[in-house]
Amino acid sequence: MPELLRIEGLSAGYREARVLFNIELALEEGKSLALLGRNGAGKTTLLDTIVGTTTYHSGAIFLAGRDISRLRPEQRAALGIGWVPQERNIFRSLTVEENLTATARPGPFTLARAFGMFPRLQERRRNLGNQLSGGEQQMLAVARALMLNPKLLLLDEPLEGLAPIIVDELLAAMRRIVTDEGISAIIVEQKARKILPLTDEVVFLERGAIVYHDTSAALLASPETLDAHLSI
Ligand SMILES: Nc1ncnc2c1ncn2[C@@H]1O[C@H](COP(=O)(O)OP(=O)(O)OP(=O)(O)O)[C@@H](O)[C@H]1O
């Protein structure tokens, strides 16, 4: 598979504060990566740096071979980076359907496909964003990002604060996204054991540096390694 994302010697943070140090990472097309680590390890900062909203210090980020390190966030989005931030940036005063179509870009992922993946959204298509439950808002945020037909989907703690039944629904949808739809994704998650079975690779960040990178299958086969990293 061709390489989709390559990060070389990346250091970044917020203004003069450095949060990420010398990040080296590559992801092939169609592969998914779980990005794990304790609170404050730099997971969100890494996603935001790929999106382009942090302060870039050094190194480079390539998307499908093109250096995007100095592009603005909207230019990166146009090149195929889809992003669901922790705060789920949906339009609260637009309907579900308007949210999905307002920023959509042509491609295989259509409104019908979004409703097929999230039947709850179809039922609530005429409801406003602010009338949805937290779980429905998260589904809408994910579906909205997919409607941009991204090459790379970045999800920041998509399961956070959701009821168990909604967590299972979203996990099933995420499995479809990364396996059936074959969309490349980087998923930041606290619930490591929930996310590892549906990702190809896993990275642990600690104090802004990568301290572990392997296949998710290898980490799942080694519970003591997983426990060691989760307890850090
Ligand atoms: N806007 C900001 N300005 C300055 N420092 C920030 C900002 N956002 C985060 N940081 C700092 O960057 C470091 C990494 O934070 P980040 O949110 O990336 O971690 P995280 O691994 O995503 O943690 P969490 O699971 O809590 O979201 C922390 O020390 C945090 O205080």
The ligand as a MOL file (V3000), in Angstrom:
LIG
                    3D

  0  0  0     0  0            999 V3000
M  V30 BEGIN CTAB
M  V30 COUNTS 31 33 0 0 0
M  V30 BEGIN ATOM
M  V30 1 N -3.7050 25.7340 24.0220 0
M  V30 2 C -2.6440 25.3390 24.7370 0
M  V30 3 N -1.6870 26.2170 25.1150 0
M  V30 4 C -0.6070 25.8200 25.8310 0
M  V30 5 N -0.3830 24.5470 26.2230 0
M  V30 6 C -1.3060 23.6380 25.8960 0
M  V30 7 C -2.4890 23.9730 25.1370 0
M  V30 8 N -3.2090 22.8400 24.9530 0
M  V30 9 C -2.5250 21.8570 25.5740 0
M  V30 10 N -1.3880 22.3270 26.1330 0
M  V30 11 C -0.3740 21.5350 26.8690 0
M  V30 12 O 0.1620 20.5720 25.9890 0
M  V30 13 C 0.3990 19.3480 26.6840 0
M  V30 14 C -0.2690 18.2060 25.9260 0
M  V30 15 O -1.6800 18.3670 25.9500 0
M  V30 16 P -2.6490 17.5140 25.0270 0
M  V30 17 O -4.0160 18.0810 25.1900 0
M  V30 18 O -2.0710 17.4020 23.6810 0
M  V30 19 O -2.5640 16.0910 25.7180 0
M  V30 20 P -3.4870 14.8290 25.5350 0
M  V30 21 O -2.5700 13.6660 25.4840 0
M  V30 22 O -4.3930 15.0190 24.3860 0
M  V30 23 O -4.2860 14.8070 26.8830 0
M  V30 24 P -5.8510 14.6530 27.1990 0
M  V30 25 O -6.1020 13.2030 27.1880 0
M  V30 26 O -5.9480 15.2540 28.5510 0
M  V30 27 O -6.6080 15.4190 26.1430 0
M  V30 28 C -0.1210 19.5350 28.0950 0
M  V30 29 O 0.9770 19.8050 28.9220 0
M  V30 30 C -1.0250 20.7420 27.9870 0
M  V30 31 O -1.0170 21.4750 29.1730 0
M  V30 END ATOM
M  V30 BEGIN BOND
M  V30 1 1 1 2
M  V30 2 1 2 3
M  V30 3 2 2 7
M  V30 4 2 3 4
M  V30 5 1 4 5
M  V30 6 2 5 6
M  V30 7 1 6 7
M  V30 8 1 6 10
M  V30 9 1 7 8
M  V30 10 2 8 9
M  V30 11 1 9 10
M  V30 12 1 10 11
M  V30 13 1 11 12
M  V30 14 1 11 30
M  V30 15 1 12 13
M  V30 16 1 13 14
M  V30 17 1 13 28
M  V30 18 1 14 15
M  V30 19 1 15 16
M  V30 20 2 16 17
M  V30 21 1 16 18
M  V30 22 1 16 19
M  V30 23 1 19 20
M  V30 24 2 20 21
M  V30 25 1 20 22
M  V30 26 1 20 23
M  V30 27 1 23 24
M  V30 28 2 24 25
M  V30 29 1 24 26
M  V30 30 1 24 27
M  V30 31 1 28 29
M  V30 32 1 28 30
M  V30 33 1 30 31
M  V30 END BOND
M  V30 END CTAB
M  END
